Amino acid sequence: MIKIGIIGMSEGNAHPTSWSAIINGTFNAEEIVALGYPAVANYLQANKATLGLPAAKVTHILTQDKALSAHIARTAGIASICETAEEMISAVDAVLLCRDDPENHREMARPFIDAGIPIFIDKPLCDSLEDLKYFAAEVAKGKFIMSCSSQRYAGEYMAVKQDLVNLGKLELITAVGVKDWTKYGVHMLEGILSLLDDAKPLSVINVGREDAHIVKIDFEGGLQVTVHLMMHISGTFQVSVFGQKGWRMLEIKNSYAQFRDNIIEFIRSVQEGKPRLEFAKTEQIIKTLIAGNDSLKQGGKKIIIN
């Protein structure tokens, strides 16, 4: 059995409790609601029959606050609370860094990377080219680093992907979602790039504003993609795919299923000794994400992705 350590928590990100529950096969709904995530308690209850991954167990947790760690531990049957990274390193086989504050990922992940502990870093991996170069250099040394949005494994995308052959040459993809570009645009990019077998984006233009990003991405072969991330709209992640012979629309609704499949892929990767997701795919997505931010800062300038 793979012993997993969970690192959390950043504001608004319930993954430390939900992912632990998915792995451990147990949850305390009252404690999850008290933590501020009633929707998580609801989807865990709805999917109770498929909770639990027998190949692994979350055994240790580390957060910025011992009381918070204890609360999360109660939500998902986590036995041990760590107060330092070094304490966790000596006790686990792999780590899930379940925080979505990318500016902190490098320093939080470094002790585990240096120790050779396989690590999954929650989306987005980072938000600067300097940090991306650090992670790429560590991967080149043979370190086990895996990172992605769970939308890479969303069944809604897979259902469209199996039908792409009937759509003809793709000309346009439009995507609409709620919240910000950095933390949620990465969801859209991950799903779309997965749909396209990680085709190469060439350039990015962001003509939106801080609370309403409108991003155009040009791909090799002429495909154009527009991503709209708005802080003040109602809705879910919606994507429309237009080809010369047909079109399809998808709406992302089943978060639980994509989370579970993502975790399974990480566990399988640990068992096989290397990430099943190539780092080059993650690197391409993060470069696109950063280019979107750079374009906005430069008044909608086209940014070429190298």
C-alpha positions as CSV (number, residue, x, y, z in Angstrom):
1,M,0.0,0.0,0.0
2,I,1.2,3.5,-0.9
3,K,1.3,5.8,2.0
4,I,0.4,9.3,0.8
5,G,0.9,12.7,2.5
6,I,-1.5,15.6,1.9
7,I,-0.3,19.2,2.0
8,G,-2.9,22.0,2.2
9,M,-4.7,24.3,2.5
10,S,-5.3,27.4,0.4
11,E,-8.4,29.6,0.6
12,G,-11.3,28.1,-1.3
13,N,-9.6,24.8,-2.3
14,A,-11.3,21.8,-0.8
15,H,-9.0,19.2,-2.4
16,P,-7.2,18.3,0.8
17,T,-10.4,16.9,2.3
18,S,-12.2,15.7,-0.8
19,W,-9.2,13.9,-2.3
20,S,-8.3,12.3,1.0
21,A,-11.9,11.0,1.3
22,I,-11.8,9.6,-2.3
23,I,-8.6,7.7,-1.5
24,N,-9.4,6.6,2.1
25,G,-13.0,5.6,1.3
26,T,-14.4,7.4,4.4
27,F,-15.7,10.9,5.1
28,N,-17.4,12.9,7.9
29,A,-20.0,15.1,6.3
30,E,-20.5,17.2,9.4
31,E,-16.8,18.0,9.7
32,I,-16.7,18.8,5.9
33,V,-19.6,21.2,6.2
34,A,-18.1,22.8,9.3
35,L,-14.9,23.3,7.2
36,G,-17.1,25.3,4.8
37,Y,-17.6,22.8,1.9
38,P,-21.2,21.5,1.9
39,A,-21.0,20.8,-1.8
40,V,-18.1,18.4,-1.2
41,A,-20.1,16.5,1.4
42,N,-22.9,16.2,-1.1
43,Y,-20.9,14.8,-3.9
44,L,-19.0,12.4,-1.7
45,Q,-22.4,11.1,-0.3
46,A,-23.7,10.8,-3.9
47,N,-20.7,8.8,-4.9
48,K,-20.3,6.8,-1.7
49,A,-20.3,3.5,-3.5
50,T,-17.1,4.2,-5.4
51,L,-15.1,5.8,-2.6
52,G,-11.8,4.2,-1.6
53,L,-8.7,3.3,-3.6
54,P,-7.2,0.1,-2.1
55,A,-3.7,0.6,-3.5
56,A,-3.2,3.8,-1.4
57,K,-4.1,5.5,1.8
58,V,-3.7,9.1,3.0
59,T,-1.8,8.6,6.2
60,H,-0.4,12.0,7.0
61,I,-1.4,15.7,6.7
62,L,0.6,18.9,6.8
63,T,-0.9,22.4,6.7
64,Q,0.0,25.9,7.9
65,D,-1.9,25.3,11.1
66,K,-2.1,22.3,13.4
67,A,-5.7,22.8,14.3
68,L,-6.6,23.1,10.6
69,S,-4.7,19.9,10.0
70,A,-6.6,18.1,12.8
71,H,-9.9,19.3,11.3
72,I,-9.1,18.0,7.8
73,A,-7.9,14.8,9.3
74,R,-11.3,14.3,10.9
75,T,-13.0,14.8,7.6
76,A,-11.3,11.8,5.9
77,G,-9.8,9.4,8.5
78,I,-6.2,10.7,8.3
79,A,-4.3,9.2,11.1
80,S,-1.3,11.4,11.6
81,I,-0.6,15.1,11.7
82,C,2.8,16.5,10.6
83,E,4.2,19.8,11.7
84,T,7.2,19.9,9.2
85,A,8.0,18.8,5.7
86,E,10.9,16.7,7.1
87,E,8.5,14.8,9.4
88,M,6.3,13.9,6.4
89,I,9.2,13.0,4.2
90,S,10.3,10.3,6.6
91,A,6.8,8.8,6.8
92,V,5.2,8.6,3.3
93,D,5.8,7.2,-0.1
94,A,4.3,10.0,-2.1
95,V,2.8,13.5,-1.6
96,L,-0.3,15.4,-2.9
97,L,0.4,19.1,-2.7
98,C,-3.3,20.2,-2.6
99,R,-3.0,24.0,-2.7
100,D,-3.9,26.2,-5.7
101,D,-1.7,29.2,-4.8
102,P,0.9,28.7,-7.6
103,E,3.2,31.4,-6.3
104,N,4.0,29.2,-3.3
105,H,4.3,25.8,-5.0
106,R,8.0,25.9,-5.7
107,E,9.1,26.5,-2.1
108,M,6.5,24.1,-0.7
109,A,7.4,21.3,-3.1
110,R,11.2,21.8,-2.9
111,P,11.9,19.7,0.2
112,F,10.0,16.7,-1.2
113,I,11.6,17.1,-4.7
114,D,15.1,17.2,-3.1
115,A,14.3,14.1,-1.1
116,G,13.1,12.2,-4.2
117,I,9.5,11.8,-3.0
118,P,7.0,11.5,-5.9
119,I,4.8,14.6,-5.8
120,F,1.6,15.7,-7.5
121,I,1.2,19.5,-7.5
122,D,-2.3,20.8,-7.7
123,K,-3.2,23.1,-10.6
124,P,-1.7,25.4,-11.7
125,L,1.9,24.1,-11.3
126,C,3.2,27.7,-11.2
127,D,2.5,31.2,-12.6
128,S,6.0,32.4,-13.5
129,L,8.5,31.3,-16.1
130,E,11.3,31.3,-13.5
131,D,9.4,28.7,-11.4
132,L,8.5,26.7,-14.5
133,K,12.2,26.5,-15.4
134,Y,13.0,25.2,-11.9
135,F,10.4,22.4,-12.2
136,A,11.6,21.5,-15.7
137,A,15.2,21.3,-14.6
138,E,14.2,19.0,-11.7
139,V,12.3,16.8,-14.1
140,A,15.3,16.7,-16.3
141,K,17.3,15.4,-13.3
142,G,14.9,12.5,-13.0
143,K,12.7,13.9,-10.2
144,F,9.1,12.7,-10.1
145,I,6.9,15.8,-10.5
146,M,3.3,15.5,-11.9
147,S,0.8,18.4,-12.2
148,C,-2.4,19.0,-14.1
149,S,-6.0,20.0,-13.8
150,S,-8.4,17.1,-13.3
151,Q,-10.3,18.3,-16.4
152,R,-7.6,16.4,-18.4
153,Y,-9.6,13.2,-17.2
154,A,-13.1,14.6,-17.5
155,G,-15.5,12.2,-19.1
156,E,-17.4,15.1,-20.7
157,Y,-14.3,15.8,-22.8
158,M,-13.7,12.1,-23.6
159,A,-17.3,11.8,-24.9
160,V,-16.6,14.6,-27.4
161,K,-13.1,13.3,-28.2
162,Q,-14.4,10.0,-29.4
163,D,-16.7,11.8,-31.8
164,L,-14.1,14.2,-33.2
165,V,-13.7,12.1,-36.4
166,N,-17.3,13.0,-37.3
167,L,-16.7,16.8,-36.9
168,G,-14.2,17.1,-39.7
169,K,-11.3,19.6,-39.6
170,L,-11.7,21.7,-36.4
171,E,-12.0,25.4,-36.9
172,L,-13.0,26.9,-33.6
173,I,-13.4,26.1,-29.9
174,T,-15.1,28.4,-27.5
175,A,-14.9,28.0,-23.8
176,V,-16.7,29.9,-21.0
177,G,-16.1,29.6,-17.3
178,V,-16.5,31.3,-13.9
179,K,-13.7,33.0,-11.9
180,D,-10.1,34.0,-12.7
181,W,-7.7,33.1,-15.5
182,T,-4.8,31.8,-13.5
183,K,-6.6,29.3,-11.2
184,Y,-9.5,28.4,-13.5
185,G,-8.2,29.2,-17.0
186,V,-5.9,26.3,-16.4
187,H,-8.9,24.0,-16.1
188,M,-10.1,25.1,-19.6
189,L,-6.6,24.8,-21.1
190,E,-6.1,21.3,-19.6
191,G,-9.4,20.0,-21.0
192,I,-9.0,21.6,-24.4
193,L,-5.4,20.5,-24.8
194,S,-6.4,17.0,-23.8
195,L,-9.2,17.0,-26.3
196,L,-6.7,18.0,-29.0
197,D,-4.0,15.4,-28.1
198,D,-1.9,18.3,-26.7
199,A,-1.7,20.2,-30.0
200,K,0.8,23.0,-30.0
201,P,-0.5,26.6,-29.2
202,L,1.4,29.2,-31.1
203,S,0.3,32.6,-29.7
204,V,-2.0,34.1,-27.1
205,I,-3.9,37.4,-27.0
206,N,-5.8,38.5,-23.8
207,V,-8.2,41.4,-24.6
208,G,-10.2,41.2,-21.4
209,R,-9.6,42.8,-18.0
210,E,-8.7,41.5,-14.5
211,D,-12.2,40.3,-13.6
212,A,-13.2,39.3,-17.1
213,H,-10.5,37.6,-19.2
214,I,-11.1,37.1,-23.0
215,V,-8.3,35.0,-24.4
216,K,-7.6,34.0,-28.0
217,I,-5.2,31.2,-28.7
218,D,-4.0,30.2,-32.2
219,F,-2.8,26.7,-32.8
220,E,-0.8,24.9,-35.4
221,G,-3.0,24.0,-38.3
222,G,-5.2,27.1,-38.0
223,L,-7.5,26.2,-35.2
224,Q,-8.6,29.2,-33.1
225,V,-9.7,28.9,-29.4
226,T,-11.3,31.5,-27.3
227,V,-11.5,31.2,-23.5
228,H,-13.8,33.5,-21.5
229,L,-13.2,33.5,-17.7
230,M,-15.6,35.9,-15.8
231,M,-15.7,36.6,-12.1
232,H,-19.3,37.8,-12.1
233,I,-21.3,35.5,-14.3
234,S,-23.4,32.5,-13.4
235,G,-22.7,29.1,-14.9
236,T,-20.3,26.1,-15.2
237,F,-17.5,25.2,-17.5
238,Q,-19.0,25.1,-21.0
239,V,-17.1,24.3,-24.2
240,S,-18.3,24.3,-27.8
241,V,-16.3,22.5,-30.6
242,F,-16.9,23.5,-34.2
243,G,-15.6,21.5,-37.2
244,Q,-16.3,21.7,-40.9
245,K,-18.8,18.8,-40.7
246,G,-20.4,19.1,-37.3
247,W,-20.2,20.5,-33.8
248,R,-20.5,19.4,-30.2
249,M,-21.1,21.2,-26.9
250,L,-20.0,19.9,-23.5
251,E,-20.7,21.1,-19.9
252,I,-18.5,20.0,-17.1
253,K,-20.6,18.8,-14.2
254,N,-19.1,15.7,-12.7
255,S,-16.2,17.0,-10.6
256,Y,-16.0,13.8,-8.5
257,A,-15.3,11.5,-11.4
258,Q,-12.5,13.6,-12.8
259,F,-10.9,14.0,-9.4
260,R,-11.0,10.2,-8.8
261,D,-9.5,9.5,-12.2
262,N,-6.8,12.1,-11.7
263,I,-5.8,10.5,-8.4
264,I,-5.9,7.0,-9.9
265,E,-3.4,8.2,-12.6
266,F,-1.1,9.6,-9.9
267,I,-1.2,6.4,-7.9
268,R,-0.6,4.3,-11.1
269,S,2.3,6.6,-11.8
270,V,3.8,6.0,-8.4
271,Q,3.5,2.3,-8.9
272,E,5.2,2.5,-12.3
273,G,8.0,4.8,-11.0
274,K,7.4,7.8,-13.2
275,P,4.5,10.2,-14.1
276,R,2.2,8.8,-16.8
277,L,1.6,12.4,-17.8
278,E,4.5,13.8,-19.7
279,F,5.9,16.9,-18.1
280,A,6.2,18.6,-21.6
281,K,2.4,18.6,-21.8
282,T,2.1,20.4,-18.4
283,E,4.9,22.8,-19.4
284,Q,3.0,23.8,-22.6
285,I,-0.2,24.5,-20.7
286,I,1.6,26.6,-18.1
287,K,3.4,28.6,-20.8
288,T,0.0,29.3,-22.4
289,L,-1.4,30.3,-19.0
290,I,1.5,32.7,-18.3
291,A,1.3,34.2,-21.8
292,G,-2.4,35.0,-21.2
293,N,-1.4,37.0,-18.1
294,D,1.5,38.7,-19.9
295,S,-0.7,39.7,-22.8
296,L,-3.3,41.4,-20.4
297,K,-0.5,43.3,-18.6
298,Q,0.8,44.5,-22.0
299,G,-2.6,45.8,-23.2
300,G,-3.6,42.8,-25.3
301,K,-0.3,42.3,-27.0
302,K,0.1,39.1,-28.9
303,I,2.5,36.8,-27.0
304,I,4.3,34.1,-29.0
305,I,4.7,30.8,-27.1
306,N,8.2,29.4,-27.4
